[in-house]
């Protein structure tokens, strides 16, 4: 559920999210969109470098973990959209109210039905980290609605940007249907051009009648939203460590998830845009873990042991 990550660049081992945005000469450094872009860069970087996000971008996402992430998103967006509905006529938020184009709750319900069945409500619960996030959203919506823009910006702009990268990764890694069941969250049927819509959204943000202090509070709240997201990522990562390893996409991972992946020269070549084979060490380790290969190796060992015993006799 990474958020507000702009742009993407694909790679065989993983997807790389970038933050560069199309330059708009009409914006001012004091515009809210620019203040948020500059003021959340460090949070962007930290969120992108959480273990959960790094594994996700490399296609190392277990289905059970993806389901739990979808549950977390459901509770988060249910709270966010409830508060947006509450403040749809409030001038501090009304210009950013796009329920038809942006709201995600109904899409998440479809995803949860796909993963858990018709009785999905009875099978899910809000996690501790997600509950903290939800509580903050409700507090903001009811007591400090001028800060609601920070949570909307952090979530929806990310969903329209880096979220589209995650959609492709999840669909490929989890072998989800091409008809997009299970990833409806990432499908914005009523946004025909994401880039143009994001420009419209930023223009609406910049037109809000806000003083300098309020803008600074919004940037601070956006960074807080990122921290809530990172806490959810860390919670998911801890859960993921206890789940049984699943084969992803029928292939072998090029990295075992330990140490610095950039130290593998083959991976470095890929990042540099070179075409070449996968890292032979990690490929060999992954190959050795396959049941059929293990059976063949065991048979060979037995034959060698038998021959040695016969020779010694």
N, C-alpha and C positions, 0 to 999 in steps of 0.2 A: 503494500500500500504506500509506496513512496510517493511523494507529492511535490508539486511545483518545480519539477525538473524539466527544463526546456530543451527540446531538440533531441536527436538520437543519431547514433551511427552504429551500424550492425557489424558483428564479427562472429566468426565460427564458434569461438569459445565463450562469447558473451556479448552483451549489448552494452555500449558505453553511452551514458547520458551526458548531454552537454547543456550549458546554461545560456549560451549566446542567444540573443533574440534579434529579430530583424530591426535594424536601426530606424528609429523614428525621429526625424529632425524637428518635429513639432513639440516634443516633450521637453520639459524643464527639469533640472536637477531637484527642484523642490516639489515636483509632482509626486503624488502618492505612489504611483506605479514605479517610478524611479527609486524612491526612497525604500520601497519594499524589495526591489531587485537588488540594490546595493546592500541594504541592511540585513538581508537574509542569506547572503552568499556563503558565509561561514557555516550556517545551519544547513544549507544545501549540501555542502561538502561533507559534513559530518553524517548526515542522513544517508547519503549515497554510499558512504564507507562503512555503514553498519554491516555486520556479517550476514544478516538476513537478506539485505538488499544485494550485496555482492554475490551471494549464492544464487539468488533469484535471477539476476542478470546473466549468470553463467548457465542457466537452465537447471540448476541443482535445487529444485523445489519439489518436495514430496507432496503428494496429493492431499494427504490428511492435513498437512501444514497449510496448504493453499486454501483448503476448506475453512480452517480456523481463521485465516486472514480475511476471508470473505465474511465470516461471522463478525469479526471486529469492525469491518467496514460497514456492515449493516447497522450495528448499534451506533456507530459514529455518525453516519449520514441520517439516520432516523432522528437523532438529536439535533443535528445541524439544520435539517430541513424543517423540523418542528419550530425551531427558533426563527428561521427565515420566514416561515409563514406568519409567525407572530408579529414580525417586524416589517411585513411587506409594504405597509403604508407609512412607515417611519422614514422621514426624509434622510436620516443618516445611513439608511440601507436600501430604501426603495428602488433607486436607479439600478441596483445590482441584482434585482429579483427576476430571475429567469427560470421559472419552474419547468416550463415545457422543454427548454433547451438543456438544462443542467441537472435537474433533480435525479438522484441515483437510487433512491430507496426502492422503487418498484422494480428496477432492473436487478437489484440485489436480491429481492424476494424471488425472482425467477431463477437466479443462480443457486440460491439456497434450496429451492424445490428440486432443482436438478441434482444437487449433491446429496441432499438428505431425504428427499421424498415429500409428499404432501403434508406429513406431520412434522415438518422441519422445526416449527416453533417449539415443540416439545423436546427437541434434541440439541438445542443450542443454549448457551448462556453467555452473559457478558463477562469477559475476563477482568481481572483487577486493574491492569494497566488501561484497558479500554474504558472502564468505568470512571477512572480519574479524568480521562479526556472528555467523556460524555458530561460529567459533572461540571467541568469548566465551561463547555459550550452552553449548557443551560444557564449557568451563572451569568455569562456574558449576554446572552439573548434577553434575559430578564432584568438585568441590573446595569449593564454597560453595552447597550446595543450598538453604539458607535464602533465597538471593537469586533463586531461580528464579521465585518469585511475581511479581517485578518484570517479568520478560519475559512471563509469562503474562498479567498484568494489562494491560500495554501493548498486546499483540496482540489478545487475545480480546475484551476489553471494547470496544476500538475496532471490531472486526469486527462486533459486535452493535449498534453505534451508527452512527458515521459511515460505516462500511463499507457499510451498507445504502443510503446516499446514492450512494456510488460505484458500486454495482451498477446502479442506475437510469441513472446518467450513462453508464456503459460500454455498457449494453445499447442505449441510444438513439443514442449517438454512433457506435458501431461497427456498428450495425444487426445486432446479434446476435439469434439466434432467440428467440421468446417462450417457448420451452420451456427456456430458461436454459442452453443449451450455451455453454461458454466462461466462464460466471460461476458455476459450481457452488461455487467458493470462498466466495461470499457467501451461499449457501443453507444454512440451519441447520434441517434437517428435524426434528430432535429437540428443538428449542427452540420450544415452542408460544407462549410469551409472553416476548419478549426483555427487557422491563422487569422483569418478576418474576424472571427468571433472574439478571439483573444484581444485583438486590437480594439474592438468595440468595448469589451469589458474594461480594459485599461483606461480607455477614454472616459467611460462612465465613472470609474474610480477617481480619476483626476478632476472630474467636474464636481465631486462632492464638496460641500461647503464646510471645510475643516480647518481649524487653526493649526499652527505649528506643533503645539503640545499634543493635540489629539493625533496628528500624524505620527509623532514619535511613539505614542502609546500603541498605535496600531502596528507599527513595525515591531515593537517589543512583544506584542501579543502574537504576531506571526512567528517570531522566534520561539515563543512558548508553545505554539501549536506544533512546530517542528520537534520540540523536545518531547511532547506527548506522543507523537508518531514514533520517535526513536525508542521510547520506552515500550511501545507496543511491539516494535521490531525485535528488541532485545528479549521480550517475553516469548515471542514466537520462536526466536533462535534457541532459547533454552528448551522449549518444548520439542523442537525439531531434533535436538541431540538425542532424545529418548525414543524417537520413532525409528522403526526398521528401515534400513536403506532400501530405496527402490531404484530399479534400473530406469534411466531416463532416456526416452526416445530410442530405445533399443540399441544404443551405442555405448561407447566407453568414455568416461570422463577423461579429459586430458590433464586434469589436476586433481589431486586427492583432497584438496581443501585445507592442507596443512602448510604452514610456512608462507613465504612470499611468492605468489604465482609468477611475478615478473622476473624471478631468478631463473625460470626455465627459458632458455634461449629460443626454443621453438615457439613458445607463447609470445615472447618479445617480437619475434619475426612476424607473427600474425598481427600484433598490434601495430607494427610498422607497415602493414599492408602487403607483406611478402607472402607468397604461396609456397607451402611446403608441408611435409608430413607432420603429424602430431608428435608430441614429445615421446620418444621410444620408451623411456623408463616408466612413465606413468601409464602408457598404453600396455606395456608388458605386465605391470602390476594389476591393472584392471582386467586384462585377459586371464591372468592366473586366478582371479576370483570367480570366474565363470564355472558353474557346476560341471558342465561337460568337460571342460579343460582339466578341472580337478580330478574327475574320474579317470581320464586318460593318463594323467600324471601318476595317479595311484596305481593304475594297472602296470605302467612301465616300471615303477619302483618295485612292485611285487615280482615282476618277471626278472628284473636284475637281481633282486634278493635271492630268488629261487636258483638262478644260474650260479650265483656266488656260493650258495650253500652246496650245490651239486659238485662244484669245482673243489671245494674244501674237503668234501667226503672222498 
